[in-house]
Amino acid sequence: MTTQLTKKELQLMTVLWNSSIALSANDISNINPDLNKNTIQVVLKKLLDKDLIKVDNIGYSGTVLTRLYVPVVSQEAYVSQSLTNQTMKKLVANFIDSSDTMDDLSEIEKRIAQKKKELLNEE
């Protein structure tokens, strides 16, 4: 997945990423009034075509049946694919340098150790 999102697509994906439930176009409009309903419908179609979202369920918007959408790709996965390895390394180094709790550093160490173990098992 190396899809670069447009500004409107990113706005809509952000609404979906920040929601713990599936949302309708009307829900999205209520959460982000800067997006008009026609734009939302067009952007939802584009995101469906790019396989970045899916129809999770059918629900009601008032008395009308409507599709409810959820993201297929996580915000973290999207951001990480947008960055080069060099940028990612700098970002991680900056996080480590600015971290002020042992918990944060311990979690990173644990993840690094786990990944090293996985890579060793593959060889």
N, C-alpha and C positions, 0 to 999 in steps of 0.2 A: 504494500500500500504506500504509494508516494503521491497522494492526492493533496494538492494545495487548495485550501478553501478560500473562497471569496469572502469579502467583509460580511455580507449578509448571511452566507452559509455559516460562517464562524459565529455570528450572533445567534443564529438559530440553534446551532449545535451546543453552544454554551448554555442556552436555556435547557436543552434536553440533558446535558451532562450534569447540571445542577439540580435536576429533579429526581426524586426517588421513585416516581411513578410515571407511567406512560402518559403522554400529553396529546391532546387534540390540537388542531390548528387554532381553534378558539382559545384554548388554554394558553398557548404560546403567545397569542395576541394580548391576552390579559396580563401575562407576566412581563412581556416586553412590548409596550404600546408604541415604541419607535418603529416596529415592523408592522406594516399594514397587512390586512388579511390576504389581499391578492398576492403580495410579495411572498408571504408565508407559504401559500399554496404552490407557487412556482418553485421556491427554494426547496420545499419538502420533496417535490417531484425530482429535482436535480439530485438531492441527497439520496433518495431511494435508488435512482439510476446508478449512482456511484457506490451503492451498497454500504453507505455510512450509517444509514438508519433502516429500520424495518417497521412494518405494521405489527404491533404487539397484540392488539385486540381491537374490538369494535365496541364503542360505548355510545352514550347519549350526550348530545350537546343541546340541552333543553329537551325538545321532543324529537329531534332529528338524530338519526344514527350517524356516527362519525368514526373515522379511523383514529386510533391512538398509537403514537409513535414512540420508539425508544432508540437510543444510539446503539449501533453494532460495534463501533470502535470506541474505546475509552479515550478520555481526554489525554491521559498520560501516554497512551500509544500514539495518538495523533501528534502530540508535541515531540515525542522522542523520534518519530520518523521524519519530522521536519528539520531536525538538527543534524549537523554533520557529527562524526565521531569526535573531531577536535573540539567543536563547540560543546558537545556533551561532557567531555573530559573537563573542560574549563568550568562548566556549570557545576559539576560534582565537586571539583576542587574548591570552588568559591563557597559552596554549601558547607563543606568540611571546615574551611577556614573561618567561616562566620558562625558555625555552630557553637552554642553556648551550653549545651547539656550533654552529659555522658550518655544519656539514653539514645540521642540521635546518632552519635558516633558508634555506639554499641550495635545499633540496628544495622548500620552500614557495614560494619565489620562482619556481622553475622551473615548478611546477604552475600558479601564478597566470599567468605569462606564456603558458603553453600554453593555458589556458582563455580568456584575452583574445584570443589569436589565433583560436581556434575561434569565439568570439562575433563577431569582426570579419568572419570569412569568411561568417557566416550573414547578415550585413546586406546 
